[in-house]
Amino acid sequence: MGSLTELLDDMKTMSEEDVLALFNRRKKGLELLRKRLGDKRIGYKANGSYELISEKELPALEKLDYLNDLLMPITGKPAYKLGNEKTERFGFSTKYTQALVENTCEGELHSGKMMRALTDLAIQKGVEIKTGAEVLRFEENNHNVTLFIKDPFRNEEWQLKCSTMSICTNAFTKQLLPDVDVTPGRGQVVITKPVHGLKFKGIFHFDEGFYYFREIDGRVLLGGGRNLDIEGEATTEFALTDLIQKDLEQKLNEIILPGTPYEIDMRWSGIMAFGANKQPVVKAFSRRVFGAFRMGGMGVALGSHVAQSLAKRIMEHT
């Protein structure tokens, strides 16, 4: 839904109305996702969400009541409240964590189970899913759109024809629509082996949403650090860098698991999509070519609602 400091940071470049609209889209998207798939199938748990507030961010607490009042028409209850008494119980560094803010509107889900449930639903509806098919380009005429697909085994191209095409490739959209306002943002992630005596469950954020961690199966998953090298991480290359990987380990050592032994089990990266503002793009590029992309790192929350908006846009033009 968005942490306290993340929304306040958004307000530096966005109006109150735009921040509220984006928050509402996230809320509607998550509600639609849960209704469509069911909480059990996506591993939804109401373990809560928290933000670790550092000393430099303490002034944000003065805006807590202001944001609660602003969001109340959407949330129907105070979105944020202090949970300082849980800092030591969770085992976090009290040197870094000067306050703990609970986001009362968030829960957690298992993204792998979510993708499996979405795939099952699509197949049940008669949708065919073809993975690993690289679309090189497309051509449009008055009757259809032709997609040119790379043959991975022979120096040939396949052709697929369709009456309408929707481009939903997020950070990779420029490969097909070079002029769109999309900047890739790589997110690097580590996950530990199971940590003996881990004290917390739920979702956690810090540093204006640039860092995110959670408990999953007794492990700690941590992603972030893109703000250390915004320009370098504006890439569609799936890779890891020493700068950010060492930073993530430092955050585990000094903030999340101080004094607790752990081992890193896996490391990986994913590519998000950003732009001049945080609003996703849902657009008709012609009578037959449509797009929905630029999720701003909020794809799980926004995806279902954005897809619904895209479907309506297609219906209006065909």
SVG drawing of the C-alpha trace seen along z (x, -y; Angstrom):
<svg xmlns="http://www.w3.org/2000/svg" viewBox="-16 -19 48 44">
<polyline fill="none" stroke="black" stroke-width="0.4" points="0.0,0.0 2.9,-2.3 4.9,-3.1 4.7,-6.4 8.0,-7.8 7.4,-6.5 4.1,-8.4 5.6,-11.5 8.4,-11.3 5.9,-10.9 4.3,-14.1 7.5,-16.0 6.8,-15.4 3.1,-14.5 -0.1,-16.3 -2.2,-15.0 -4.8,-14.0 -2.3,-11.9 -0.9,-10.3 -4.4,-9.4 -5.4,-8.1 -2.3,-5.8 -2.9,-4.6 -6.5,-3.8 -5.4,-1.9 -3.1,0.2 -5.9,0.9 -8.4,1.9 -5.8,4.0 -5.1,6.0 -8.7,6.4 -9.4,7.7 -6.5,10.1 -7.6,11.6 -11.2,11.9 -10.3,13.4 -7.8,16.0 -8.7,16.5 -6.4,15.9 -5.5,19.6 -4.2,20.0 -2.0,17.0 -0.7,17.7 -2.2,14.5 -1.4,13.8 -2.4,10.9 0.9,10.6 1.1,6.9 3.6,4.5 6.0,2.2 8.5,-0.6 11.7,-1.1 12.3,-4.8 15.9,-6.0 16.9,-9.2 16.9,-11.3 13.4,-10.2 11.9,-11.1 10.3,-14.3 8.1,-12.1 6.2,-11.0 4.9,-14.6 2.9,-13.9 1.4,-10.6 -1.9,-12.1 -2.0,-14.2 -1.6,-11.1 -4.1,-9.1 -6.7,-11.9 -5.9,-12.1 -6.2,-8.4 -9.2,-7.8 -11.9,-8.1 -10.1,-5.2 -8.9,-3.0 -11.8,-3.6 -9.4,-3.4 -6.1,-4.9 -3.5,-3.6 -0.5,-4.2 0.2,-3.8 3.3,-3.6 4.5,-0.2 7.8,-1.1 7.3,1.5 7.8,4.2 11.3,3.1 13.2,5.1 10.8,8.0 11.5,8.3 15.3,8.2 16.0,5.1 18.8,2.7 17.6,0.1 20.5,-2.1 19.1,-2.4 15.4,-1.9 14.4,-5.1 10.7,-4.3 8.5,-1.6 5.4,-2.5 2.8,0.2 0.9,0.0 -2.5,1.4 -3.6,1.9 -1.0,4.4 -0.6,8.1 1.6,10.5 1.3,13.1 3.4,15.7 4.3,14.4 5.1,17.9 1.7,19.3 0.1,16.1 1.7,16.7 0.7,20.3 -2.9,19.4 -3.0,16.8 -1.7,19.3 -4.2,21.9 -7.1,19.3 -5.9,18.2 -5.8,21.8 -9.2,22.5 -10.5,19.5 -9.1,20.9 -6.0,18.6 -2.9,20.1 0.4,19.2 3.6,19.4 6.8,18.6 10.2,18.0 8.9,16.5 10.9,13.4 8.9,10.8 11.3,9.0 8.9,6.4 5.4,6.0 3.6,4.6 0.1,3.2 -2.3,2.9 -6.1,2.2 -6.9,5.8 -4.6,7.2 -1.2,7.0 1.6,9.3 4.1,10.3 7.6,11.5 8.9,14.1 12.5,15.2 13.2,18.9 15.7,19.9 17.0,22.9 17.1,21.7 17.9,18.4 14.3,17.7 11.3,15.7 7.9,17.0 4.8,14.9 1.7,14.7 -1.3,12.6 -3.9,11.1 -6.7,8.6 -5.4,6.6 -2.1,6.7 -1.5,5.6 2.1,4.9 2.5,5.6 6.3,6.1 6.8,3.4 10.6,2.5 11.2,4.1 8.5,2.2 11.0,-0.1 12.1,2.9 8.8,2.7 7.8,-0.9 11.0,-2.9 9.4,-6.3 7.5,-5.5 8.5,-7.0 9.9,-3.9 13.2,-3.6 14.2,-0.1 15.1,0.2 16.9,3.4 16.2,4.7 18.7,7.0 17.6,9.6 19.2,12.0 17.5,14.7 19.0,16.5 18.9,20.1 16.4,20.7 17.5,18.5 17.3,20.3 15.1,18.4 14.0,15.7 11.8,13.3 9.6,11.6 7.0,12.3 5.4,10.0 6.6,7.4 9.0,4.6 10.3,1.4 12.9,-1.2 14.6,-4.2 11.6,-5.6 10.7,-2.1 14.0,-1.5 14.5,1.5 12.1,4.3 12.4,7.4 10.1,10.2 10.1,13.5 9.3,16.5 9.6,20.1 11.8,19.1 14.2,17.3 14.8,13.5 14.3,12.2 15.8,8.7 15.8,6.6 16.9,3.0 19.9,0.8 19.0,-0.6 19.3,-4.1 23.0,-3.6 23.5,-3.5 20.3,-4.8 22.0,-5.3 23.8,-1.9 20.7,0.0 18.7,-1.6 19.3,1.5 17.4,4.5 20.4,6.8 19.8,9.5 23.0,9.3 24.4,8.7 26.9,6.0 29.3,6.1 28.3,2.6 24.6,3.6 25.2,7.2 27.6,6.0 25.2,3.3 22.4,5.9 24.6,8.1 25.6,5.0 21.9,4.2 21.3,7.8 24.2,7.6 23.6,4.1 19.8,3.5 17.8,6.7 19.7,9.5 22.2,7.8 24.1,10.5 22.2,13.3 24.2,15.8 22.8,16.4 23.9,17.7 22.9,16.4 21.2,19.2 20.4,17.5 20.9,14.2 19.0,12.8 17.8,9.7 14.5,8.6 13.7,5.6 11.1,3.0 9.8,0.1 9.7,-3.6 9.0,-6.9 8.5,-10.6 5.8,-9.9 4.6,-6.8 1.3,-6.4 1.2,-3.3 0.7,-3.7 -2.6,-2.3 -2.9,-3.5 -4.3,-2.8 -1.4,-3.4 -3.6,-2.8 -6.9,-1.0 -5.1,2.4 -2.1,1.8 -2.5,1.3 -0.2,1.2 -0.2,1.4 3.2,1.1 5.4,-1.0 4.3,0.4 6.9,-1.5 7.8,1.5 4.1,1.9 3.1,4.6 1.5,7.0 -0.7,4.3 -1.5,2.5 -1.5,5.4 -5.1,6.6 -6.7,3.2 -4.5,2.0 -5.3,5.1 -9.0,4.4 -8.5,0.8 -6.7,2.1 -9.5,4.6 -12.0,1.7 -9.8,-0.4 -9.6,2.4 -13.4,2.8 -13.9,-0.9 -11.7,-0.8 -12.9,2.4"/>
</svg>
